[in-house]
Amino acid sequence: MSVLSRVLSAAAAGYLLGTFPTADLVARRHGSVDLRTSGTGNPGTANAMNVLGKRAGAQVLVGDVAKGAAACAVGALAAGPIGAHVAGTASVVGHCYPVWNGFRGGKGVATSVGQCLATFPAYFPIDAAVAVVTAANPRWSRRAYAATVASSVCWVVGGFVWWARGMRNLWGPKPSLAMPVASAVSSAVIIRRFIEAGRTNDPIGSNEPG
């Protein structure tokens, strides 16, 4: 199998894993509630927590993070480090635009956390800290969106810094140009979902991550 074929296989596997309906399955375990028509309509952590409770929200969060990390692992098996980055980004696309639900999914934040943990673990604590600090700032009127944009920018910049300086990446793949490129594409997809929600009558709140 050629390199291109292996990378495409990694992308396909990552996308399919990203479409895994974590929130829908958790909701079914808690009754007949449909998160896509309840609360904000977002099949993500925040809506699950608001509608079904903290335990359900935690389950959705863990599941979405896990599928992002799993996609990277499968991608690595298919095409090495490049495959891990490609599959991680593809899983975010799959979460945001699942073919099984008319390309209407969540915002991919938790799934991108899994991608970061698997492909850029050295940066993850910084990424999480930026998101928490930004979200906690009362001057931001759209906290989730502001935190997402800030952490995304830092994620991409961090990728370039780690690659340019050849810094250690804990259990993740050796830093390469693919790392900041993958994080940039994932970030662009997530931010686009926030913008889409804000510009349309999409019941998914523009200020809610998931």
Salt bridges, closest charged atoms under 4 A:
ASP24 OD2 - ARG36 NH2 3.23
ASP64 OD1 - LYS67 NZ 3.51
GLU196 OE2 - ARG192 NE 2.98
GLU196 OE1 - ARG193 NH1 2.88
ASP202 OD1 - ARG104 NH2 3.12
ASP202 OD2 - ARG193 NH2 3.67
